[in-house]
Amino acid sequence: MKKILFFLLALCAAFSLTSCQVNWFGGTIDVPWYVVVVPVVLLFVVVYIAIITGTYVCPKCGTEFKPRWYEISACTHFNGKRLVKCPTCGRRGFCRRKR
């Protein structure tokens, strides 16, 4: 979590030196960097929190486990289930998320 916060702060510091120009009906408008960066950062934070708070249940052995965030964010998902590997029985399959 510390690495992500450091990355976000570094990203904001890099954008603080810039501004965006938006063409709107033939006119150019200068938009401050934070108008673009803040919604994007908030979106990533909300998605990150939604991903890491889930506990998954293995359909074979019934074990509840929490996979790492990078395993969940890059895996295939369908109908509320994600393709992850159970740490107990080693089965790789679609596991349902427990709310």
N, CA, C and O atoms as CSV, one atom per row, in Angstrom:
chain,resi,resn,atom,element,x,y,z
A,1,MET,N,N,0.825,-1.185,0.000
A,1,MET,CA,C,0.000,0.000,0.000
A,1,MET,C,C,0.872,1.252,0.000
A,1,MET,O,O,0.513,2.262,-0.605
A,2,LYS,N,N,2.030,1.185,0.686
A,2,LYS,CA,C,2.911,2.342,0.737
A,2,LYS,C,C,3.473,2.668,-0.644
A,2,LYS,O,O,3.638,3.837,-0.994
A,3,LYS,N,N,3.766,1.626,-1.426
A,3,LYS,CA,C,4.301,1.850,-2.764
A,3,LYS,C,C,3.271,2.533,-3.653
A,3,LYS,O,O,3.616,3.395,-4.461
A,4,ILE,N,N,2.016,2.151,-3.505
A,4,ILE,CA,C,0.960,2.750,-4.321
A,4,ILE,C,C,0.771,4.212,-3.952
A,4,ILE,O,O,0.629,5.062,-4.832
A,5,LEU,N,N,0.768,4.511,-2.654
A,5,LEU,CA,C,0.620,5.904,-2.226
A,5,LEU,C,C,1.795,6.749,-2.705
A,5,LEU,O,O,1.606,7.885,-3.139
A,6,PHE,N,N,3.004,6.200,-2.629
A,6,PHE,CA,C,4.171,6.922,-3.116
A,6,PHE,C,C,4.057,7.181,-4.612
A,6,PHE,O,O,4.380,8.273,-5.082
A,7,PHE,N,N,3.601,6.182,-5.361
A,7,PHE,CA,C,3.422,6.341,-6.802
A,7,PHE,C,C,2.394,7.421,-7.109
A,7,PHE,O,O,2.606,8.242,-8.001
A,8,LEU,N,N,1.286,7.429,-6.381
A,8,LEU,CA,C,0.257,8.439,-6.609
A,8,LEU,C,C,0.759,9.845,-6.289
A,8,LEU,O,O,0.451,10.795,-7.009
A,9,LEU,N,N,1.528,9.978,-5.217
A,9,LEU,CA,C,2.099,11.285,-4.884
A,9,LEU,C,C,3.101,11.740,-5.938
A,9,LEU,O,O,3.130,12.916,-6.301
A,10,ALA,N,N,3.919,10.815,-6.428
A,10,ALA,CA,C,4.872,11.159,-7.481
A,10,ALA,C,C,4.153,11.540,-8.764
A,10,ALA,O,O,4.575,12.459,-9.466
A,11,LEU,N,N,3.074,10.842,-9.072
A,11,LEU,CA,C,2.278,11.165,-10.248
A,11,LEU,C,C,1.659,12.553,-10.130
A,11,LEU,O,O,1.670,13.325,-11.089
A,12,CYS,N,N,1.128,12.867,-8.968
A,12,CYS,CA,C,0.555,14.199,-8.755
A,12,CYS,C,C,1.622,15.282,-8.823
A,12,CYS,O,O,1.367,16.365,-9.351
A,13,ALA,N,N,2.796,15.014,-8.305
A,13,ALA,CA,C,3.888,15.988,-8.376
A,13,ALA,C,C,4.318,16.224,-9.821
A,13,ALA,O,O,4.625,17.353,-10.203
A,14,ALA,N,N,4.341,15.172,-10.614
A,14,ALA,CA,C,4.710,15.322,-12.023
A,14,ALA,C,C,3.669,16.124,-12.788
A,14,ALA,O,O,4.008,16.946,-13.639
A,15,PHE,N,N,2.401,15.880,-12.480
A,15,PHE,CA,C,1.342,16.615,-13.157
A,15,PHE,C,C,1.202,18.049,-12.669
A,15,PHE,O,O,0.615,18.884,-13.358
A,16,SER,N,N,1.734,18.340,-11.489
A,16,SER,CA,C,1.594,19.699,-10.968
A,16,SER,C,C,2.375,20.706,-11.799
A,16,SER,O,O,2.135,21.910,-11.709
A,17,LEU,N,N,3.288,20.225,-12.589
A,17,LEU,CA,C,4.088,21.116,-13.428
A,17,LEU,C,C,3.474,21.308,-14.804
A,17,LEU,O,O,4.044,22.003,-15.646
A,18,THR,N,N,2.329,20.704,-15.040
A,18,THR,CA,C,1.721,20.762,-16.367
A,18,THR,C,C,0.293,21.276,-16.294
A,18,THR,O,O,-0.292,21.390,-15.216
A,19,SER,N,N,-0.242,21.576,-17.437
A,19,SER,CA,C,-1.667,21.870,-17.560
A,19,SER,C,C,-2.127,21.273,-18.878
A,19,SER,O,O,-1.311,20.971,-19.749
A,20,CYS,N,N,-3.406,21.108,-19.017
A,20,CYS,CA,C,-3.965,20.516,-20.218
A,20,CYS,C,C,-4.686,21.600,-21.013
A,20,CYS,O,O,-5.273,22.521,-20.445
A,21,GLN,N,N,-4.633,21.473,-22.312
A,21,GLN,CA,C,-5.395,22.376,-23.157
A,21,GLN,C,C,-6.510,21.577,-23.825
A,21,GLN,O,O,-6.280,20.524,-24.420
A,22,VAL,N,N,-7.719,22.109,-23.708
A,22,VAL,CA,C,-8.884,21.448,-24.263
A,22,VAL,C,C,-9.447,22.327,-25.371
A,22,VAL,O,O,-9.670,23.524,-25.186
A,23,ASN,N,N,-9.670,21.710,-26.525
A,23,ASN,CA,C,-10.316,22.429,-27.622
A,23,ASN,C,C,-11.815,22.251,-27.488
A,23,ASN,O,O,-12.325,21.131,-27.535
A,24,TRP,N,N,-12.511,23.349,-27.321
A,24,TRP,CA,C,-13.947,23.306,-27.122
A,24,TRP,C,C,-14.624,24.276,-28.072
A,24,TRP,O,O,-14.561,25.490,-27.878
A,25,PHE,N,N,-15.268,23.744,-29.092
A,25,PHE,CA,C,-15.961,24.533,-30.110
A,25,PHE,C,C,-15.068,25.609,-30.718
A,25,PHE,O,O,-15.468,26.763,-30.868
A,26,GLY,N,N,-13.862,25.204,-31.060
A,26,GLY,CA,C,-12.945,26.119,-31.727
A,26,GLY,C,C,-12.119,26.975,-30.790
A,26,GLY,O,O,-11.167,27.612,-31.242
A,27,GLY,N,N,-12.435,27.021,-29.521
A,27,GLY,CA,C,-11.658,27.790,-28.545
A,27,GLY,C,C,-10.792,26.877,-27.708
A,27,GLY,O,O,-11.127,25.712,-27.493
A,28,THR,N,N,-9.688,27.401,-27.240
A,28,THR,CA,C,-8.774,26.623,-26.412
A,28,THR,C,C,-8.927,27.061,-24.959
A,28,THR,O,O,-8.879,28.250,-24.645
A,29,ILE,N,N,-9.113,26.074,-24.078
A,29,ILE,CA,C,-9.274,26.346,-22.650
A,29,ILE,C,C,-8.146,25.644,-21.906
A,29,ILE,O,O,-7.891,24.464,-22.143
A,30,ASP,N,N,-7.472,26.352,-21.011
A,30,ASP,CA,C,-6.450,25.735,-20.157
A,30,ASP,C,C,-7.138,25.114,-18.945
A,30,ASP,O,O,-7.847,25.790,-18.199
A,31,VAL,N,N,-6.914,23.821,-18.767
A,31,VAL,CA,C,-7.505,23.090,-17.649
A,31,VAL,C,C,-6.378,22.727,-16.686
A,31,VAL,O,O,-5.369,22.163,-17.108
A,32,PRO,N,N,-6.533,23.041,-15.394
A,32,PRO,CA,C,-5.496,22.665,-14.425
A,32,PRO,C,C,-5.317,21.144,-14.361
A,32,PRO,O,O,-6.247,20.394,-14.658
A,33,TRP,N,N,-4.139,20.700,-13.979
A,33,TRP,CA,C,-3.802,19.283,-13.970
A,33,TRP,C,C,-4.707,18.492,-13.046
A,33,TRP,O,O,-5.051,17.350,-13.351
A,34,TYR,N,N,-5.102,19.079,-11.916
A,34,TYR,CA,C,-5.855,18.321,-10.931
A,34,TYR,C,C,-7.279,17.995,-11.386
A,34,TYR,O,O,-7.904,17.081,-10.849
A,35,VAL,N,N,-7.792,18.729,-12.363
A,35,VAL,CA,C,-9.112,18.426,-12.901
A,35,VAL,C,C,-9.092,17.094,-13.647
A,35,VAL,O,O,-10.106,16.400,-13.718
A,36,VAL,N,N,-7.949,16.745,-14.194
A,36,VAL,CA,C,-7.801,15.480,-14.911
A,36,VAL,C,C,-7.320,14.373,-13.975
A,36,VAL,O,O,-7.828,13.253,-14.033
A,37,VAL,N,N,-6.353,14.670,-13.120
A,37,VAL,CA,C,-5.693,13.642,-12.312
A,37,VAL,C,C,-6.568,13.146,-11.161
A,37,VAL,O,O,-6.624,11.943,-10.909
A,38,VAL,N,N,-7.239,14.039,-10.471
A,38,VAL,CA,C,-7.996,13.645,-9.281
A,38,VAL,C,C,-9.084,12.612,-9.593
A,38,VAL,O,O,-9.165,11.612,-8.879
A,39,PRO,N,N,-9.925,12.795,-10.618
A,39,PRO,CA,C,-10.909,11.738,-10.903
A,39,PRO,C,C,-10.284,10.403,-11.302
A,39,PRO,O,O,-10.800,9.345,-10.944
A,40,VAL,N,N,-9.184,10.448,-12.034
A,40,VAL,CA,C,-8.521,9.204,-12.440
A,40,VAL,C,C,-7.944,8.484,-11.222
A,40,VAL,O,O,-8.097,7.269,-11.095
A,41,VAL,N,N,-7.290,9.215,-10.334
A,41,VAL,CA,C,-6.718,8.611,-9.130
A,41,VAL,C,C,-7.829,8.055,-8.246
A,41,VAL,O,O,-7.698,6.951,-7.718
A,42,LEU,N,N,-8.914,8.795,-8.077
A,42,LEU,CA,C,-10.031,8.302,-7.272
A,42,LEU,C,C,-10.629,7.028,-7.857
A,42,LEU,O,O,-10.995,6.115,-7.117
A,43,LEU,N,N,-10.729,6.965,-9.172
A,43,LEU,CA,C,-11.241,5.765,-9.818
A,43,LEU,C,C,-10.346,4.564,-9.538
A,43,LEU,O,O,-10.841,3.483,-9.220
A,44,PHE,N,N,-9.025,4.747,-9.653
A,44,PHE,CA,C,-8.106,3.654,-9.379
A,44,PHE,C,C,-8.160,3.215,-7.918
A,44,PHE,O,O,-8.088,2.020,-7.632
A,45,VAL,N,N,-8.286,4.159,-6.994
A,45,VAL,CA,C,-8.353,3.822,-5.573
A,45,VAL,C,C,-9.624,3.031,-5.261
A,45,VAL,O,O,-9.575,2.045,-4.525
A,46,VAL,N,N,-10.754,3.455,-5.813
A,46,VAL,CA,C,-12.015,2.748,-5.572
A,46,VAL,C,C,-11.957,1.332,-6.140
A,46,VAL,O,O,-12.395,0.386,-5.485
A,47,VAL,N,N,-11.427,1.180,-7.337
A,47,VAL,CA,C,-11.315,-0.155,-7.939
A,47,VAL,C,C,-10.352,-1.025,-7.134
A,47,VAL,O,O,-10.625,-2.207,-6.928
A,48,TYR,N,N,-9.240,-0.468,-6.679
A,48,TYR,CA,C,-8.269,-1.207,-5.874
A,48,TYR,C,C,-8.906,-1.700,-4.576
A,48,TYR,O,O,-8.723,-2.856,-4.193
A,49,ILE,N,N,-9.650,-0.830,-3.901
A,49,ILE,CA,C,-10.294,-1.213,-2.646
A,49,ILE,C,C,-11.353,-2.284,-2.899
A,49,ILE,O,O,-11.482,-3.228,-2.119
A,50,ALA,N,N,-12.102,-2.141,-3.976
A,50,ALA,CA,C,-13.122,-3.138,-4.301
A,50,ALA,C,C,-12.501,-4.495,-4.597
A,50,ALA,O,O,-13.095,-5.528,-4.289
A,51,ILE,N,N,-11.326,-4.502,-5.185
A,51,ILE,CA,C,-10.665,-5.762,-5.526
A,51,ILE,C,C,-10.077,-6.431,-4.290
A,51,ILE,O,O,-10.252,-7.637,-4.115
A,52,ILE,N,N,-9.388,-5.689,-3.428
A,52,ILE,CA,C,-8.676,-6.329,-2.322
A,52,ILE,C,C,-9.561,-6.686,-1.138
A,52,ILE,O,O,-9.132,-7.447,-0.270
A,53,THR,N,N,-10.779,-6.162,-1.072
A,53,THR,CA,C,-11.619,-6.470,0.083
A,53,THR,C,C,-12.359,-7.792,-0.049
A,53,THR,O,O,-13.017,-8.219,0.900
A,54,GLY,N,N,-12.271,-8.438,-1.178
A,54,GLY,CA,C,-13.034,-9.667,-1.393
A,54,GLY,C,C,-12.386,-10.899,-0.812
A,54,GLY,O,O,-11.166,-11.060,-0.852
A,55,THR,N,N,-13.214,-11.762,-0.273
A,55,THR,CA,C,-12.796,-13.084,0.172
A,55,THR,C,C,-13.452,-14.087,-0.771
A,55,THR,O,O,-14.647,-13.986,-1.048
A,56,TYR,N,N,-12.689,-15.042,-1.259
A,56,TYR,CA,C,-13.186,-16.003,-2.235
A,56,TYR,C,C,-13.295,-17.382,-1.599
A,56,TYR,O,O,-12.546,-17.720,-0.683
A,57,VAL,N,N,-14.252,-18.182,-2.105
A,57,VAL,CA,C,-14.520,-19.514,-1.572
A,57,VAL,C,C,-14.259,-20.542,-2.667
A,57,VAL,O,O,-14.785,-20.432,-3.774
A,58,CYS,N,N,-13.449,-21.532,-2.348
A,58,CYS,CA,C,-13.147,-22.608,-3.294
A,58,CYS,C,C,-14.342,-23.556,-3.367
A,58,CYS,O,O,-14.826,-24.011,-2.331
A,59,PRO,N,N,-14.830,-23.863,-4.583
A,59,PRO,CA,C,-15.984,-24.759,-4.690
A,59,PRO,C,C,-15.639,-26.221,-4.362
A,59,PRO,O,O,-16.533,-27.004,-4.043
A,60,LYS,N,N,-14.375,-26.590,-4.435
A,60,LYS,CA,C,-13.986,-27.983,-4.189
A,60,LYS,C,C,-13.839,-28.277,-2.699
A,60,LYS,O,O,-14.431,-29.229,-2.190
A,61,CYS,N,N,-13.043,-27.452,-1.992
A,61,CYS,CA,C,-12.774,-27.745,-0.586
A,61,CYS,C,C,-13.478,-26.788,0.384
A,61,CYS,O,O,-13.486,-27.035,1.590
A,62,GLY,N,N,-14.068,-25.702,-0.126
A,62,GLY,CA,C,-14.802,-24.773,0.728
A,62,GLY,C,C,-13.938,-23.813,1.519
A,62,GLY,O,O,-14.437,-23.130,2.414
A,63,THR,N,N,-12.656,-23.746,1.210
A,63,THR,CA,C,-11.747,-22.852,1.912
A,63,THR,C,C,-12.002,-21.411,1.514
A,63,THR,O,O,-12.183,-21.106,0.335
A,64,GLU,N,N,-12.016,-20.527,2.502
A,64,GLU,CA,C,-12.102,-19.093,2.233
A,64,GLU,C,C,-10.683,-18.535,2.205
A,64,GLU,O,O,-9.887,-18.812,3.102
A,65,PHE,N,N,-10.367,-17.750,1.179
A,65,PHE,CA,C,-9.017,-17.207,1.055
A,65,PHE,C,C,-9.064,-15.844,0.381
A,65,PHE,O,O,-10.033,-15.490,-0.290
A,66,LYS,N,N,-7.990,-15.092,0.578
A,66,LYS,CA,C,-7.855,-13.773,-0.030
A,66,LYS,C,C,-6.641,-13.813,-0.967
A,66,LYS,O,O,-5.505,-13.845,-0.495
A,67,PRO,N,N,-6.864,-13.811,-2.265
A,67,PRO,CA,C,-5.741,-13.776,-3.199
A,67,PRO,C,C,-5.084,-12.403,-3.201
A,67,PRO,O,O,-5.665,-11.420,-2.742
A,68,ARG,N,N,-3.876,-12.353,-3.718
A,68,ARG,CA,C,-3.180,-11.065,-3.840
A,68,ARG,C,C,-3.875,-10.212,-4.888
A,68,ARG,O,O,-4.545,-10.730,-5.782
A,69,TRP,N,N,-3.710,-8.898,-4.770
A,69,TRP,CA,C,-4.433,-7.971,-5.644
A,69,TRP,C,C,-4.072,-8.158,-7.099
A,69,TRP,O,O,-4.937,-8.005,-7.961
A,70,TYR,N,N,-2.819,-8.486,-7.411
A,70,TYR,CA,C,-2.424,-8.636,-8.807
A,70,TYR,C,C,-2.959,-9.932,-9.412
A,70,TYR,O,O,-3.118,-10.026,-10.629
A,71,GLU,N,N,-3.238,-10.930,-8.572
A,71,GLU,CA,C,-3.862,-12.149,-9.075
A,71,GLU,C,C,-5.325,-11.897,-9.450
A,71,GLU,O,O,-5.825,-12.453,-10.428
A,72,ILE,N,N,-5.992,-11.070,-8.681
A,72,ILE,CA,C,-7.396,-10.775,-8.920
A,72,ILE,C,C,-7.583,-9.792,-10.065
A,72,ILE,O,O,-8.496,-9.952,-10.874
A,73,SER,N,N,-6.733,-8.783,-10.143
A,73,SER,CA,C,-6.932,-7.730,-11.143
A,73,SER,C,C,-6.672,-8.213,-12.563
A,73,SER,O,O,-7.208,-7.640,-13.512
A,74,ALA,N,N,-5.865,-9.246,-12.729
A,74,ALA,CA,C,-5.516,-9.707,-14.077
A,74,ALA,C,C,-6.195,-11.018,-14.464
A,74,ALA,O,O,-5.913,-11.561,-15.531
A,75,CYS,N,N,-7.082,-11.533,-13.620
A,75,CYS,CA,C,-7.670,-12.837,-13.919
A,75,CYS,C,C,-8.987,-12.703,-14.672
A,75,CYS,O,O,-9.593,-11.633,-14.724
A,76,THR,N,N,-9.406,-13.812,-15.249
A,76,THR,CA,C,-10.670,-13.878,-15.960
A,76,THR,C,C,-11.810,-13.928,-14.951
A,76,THR,O,O,-11.710,-14.611,-13.932
A,77,HIS,N,N,-12.894,-13.205,-15.231
A,77,HIS,CA,C,-14.047,-13.259,-14.348
A,77,HIS,C,C,-15.325,-13.360,-15.172
A,77,HIS,O,O,-15.427,-12.848,-16.287
A,78,PHE,N,N,-16.290,-14.043,-14.570
A,78,PHE,CA,C,-17.564,-14.290,-15.245
A,78,PHE,C,C,-18.631,-14.563,-14.198
A,78,PHE,O,O,-18.444,-15.412,-13.326
A,79,ASN,N,N,-19.749,-13.851,-14.277
A,79,ASN,CA,C,-20.893,-14.079,-13.395
A,79,ASN,C,C,-20.559,-13.985,-11.910
A,79,ASN,O,O,-21.052,-14.792,-11.123
A,80,GLY,N,N,-19.750,-13.042,-11.519
A,80,GLY,CA,C,-19.404,-12.891,-10.113
A,80,GLY,C,C,-18.368,-13.870,-9.613
A,80,GLY,O,O,-18.089,-13.915,-8.415
A,81,LYS,N,N,-17.794,-14.653,-10.501
A,81,LYS,CA,C,-16.747,-15.607,-10.131
A,81,LYS,C,C,-15.463,-15.213,-10.831
A,81,LYS,O,O,-15.483,-14.627,-11.914
A,82,ARG,N,N,-14.338,-15.543,-10.195
A,82,ARG,CA,C,-13.034,-15.244,-10.792
A,82,ARG,C,C,-12.194,-16.507,-10.859
A,82,ARG,O,O,-12.287,-17.390,-10.006
A,83,LEU,N,N,-11.374,-16.568,-11.894
A,83,LEU,CA,C,-10.514,-17.724,-12.114
A,83,LEU,C,C,-9.243,-17.553,-11.287
A,83,LEU,O,O,-8.313,-16.859,-11.698
A,84,VAL,N,N,-9.211,-18.194,-10.114
A,84,VAL,CA,C,-8.066,-18.103,-9.211
A,84,VAL,C,C,-7.678,-19.501,-8.734
A,84,VAL,O,O,-8.412,-20.470,-8.930
A,85,LYS,N,N,-6.514,-19.578,-8.108
A,85,LYS,CA,C,-6.002,-20.852,-7.604
A,85,LYS,C,C,-6.183,-20.894,-6.092
A,85,LYS,O,O,-5.797,-19.967,-5.380
A,86,CYS,N,N,-6.773,-21.978,-5.617
A,86,CYS,CA,C,-6.982,-22.168,-4.179
A,86,CYS,C,C,-5.642,-22.493,-3.511
A,86,CYS,O,O,-4.932,-23.387,-3.973
A,87,PRO,N,N,-5.285,-21.791,-2.443
A,87,PRO,CA,C,-4.002,-22.076,-1.788
A,87,PRO,C,C,-3.995,-23.399,-1.014
A,87,PRO,O,O,-2.924,-23.938,-0.738
A,88,THR,N,N,-5.165,-23.928,-0.663
A,88,THR,CA,C,-5.230,-25.164,0.119
A,88,THR,C,C,-5.163,-26.406,-0.755
A,88,THR,O,O,-4.287,-27.250,-0.570
A,89,CYS,N,N,-6.089,-26.525,-1.713
A,89,CYS,CA,C,-6.144,-27.747,-2.524
A,89,CYS,C,C,-5.421,-27.600,-3.867
A,89,CYS,O,O,-5.188,-28.601,-4.545
A,90,GLY,N,N,-5.063,-26.381,-4.261
A,90,GLY,CA,C,-4.329,-26.166,-5.501
A,90,GLY,C,C,-5.187,-26.175,-6.750
A,90,GLY,O,O,-4.655,-26.111,-7.858
A,91,ARG,N,N,-6.506,-26.253,-6.602
A,91,ARG,CA,C,-7.407,-26.264,-7.761
A,91,ARG,C,C,-7.480,-24.874,-8.370
A,91,ARG,O,O,-7.657,-23.882,-7.662
A,92,ARG,N,N,-7.344,-24.811,-9.678
A,92,ARG,CA,C,-7.496,-23.554,-10.397
A,92,ARG,C,C,-8.850,-23.588,-11.072
A,92,ARG,O,O,-9.090,-24.395,-11.970
A,93,GLY,N,N,-9.737,-22.700,-10.630
A,93,GLY,CA,C,-11.079,-22.689,-11.181
A,93,GLY,C,C,-11.815,-21.420,-10.787
A,93,GLY,O,O,-11.255,-20.535,-10.141
A,94,PHE,N,N,-13.065,-21.346,-11.182
A,94,PHE,CA,C,-13.871,-20.175,-10.881
A,94,PHE,C,C,-14.354,-20.245,-9.440
A,94,PHE,O,O,-15.100,-21.151,-9.067
A,95,CYS,N,N,-13.923,-19.285,-8.637
A,95,CYS,CA,C,-14.294,-19.227,-7.231
A,95,CYS,C,C,-15.237,-18.048,-7.014
A,95,CYS,O,O,-15.027,-16.968,-7.567
A,96,ARG,N,N,-16.259,-18.255,-6.221
A,96,ARG,CA,C,-17.258,-17.226,-5.945
A,96,ARG,C,C,-16.751,-16.282,-4.858
A,96,ARG,O,O,-16.110,-16.705,-3.896
A,97,ARG,N,N,-17.046,-15.017,-5.027
A,97,ARG,CA,C,-16.658,-14.011,-4.042
A,97,ARG,C,C,-17.680,-13.993,-2.916
A,97,ARG,O,O,-18.886,-13.930,-3.155
A,98,LYS,N,N,-17.183,-14.048,-1.682
A,98,LYS,CA,C,-18.043,-13.970,-0.513
A,98,LYS,C,C,-18.146,-12.507,-0.104
A,98,LYS,O,O,-17.127,-11.830,0.037
A,99,ARG,N,N,-19.329,-12.028,0.082
A,99,ARG,CA,C,-19.530,-10.595,0.409
A,99,ARG,C,C,-19.266,-10.305,1.841
A,99,ARG,O,O,-19.389,-9.158,2.272
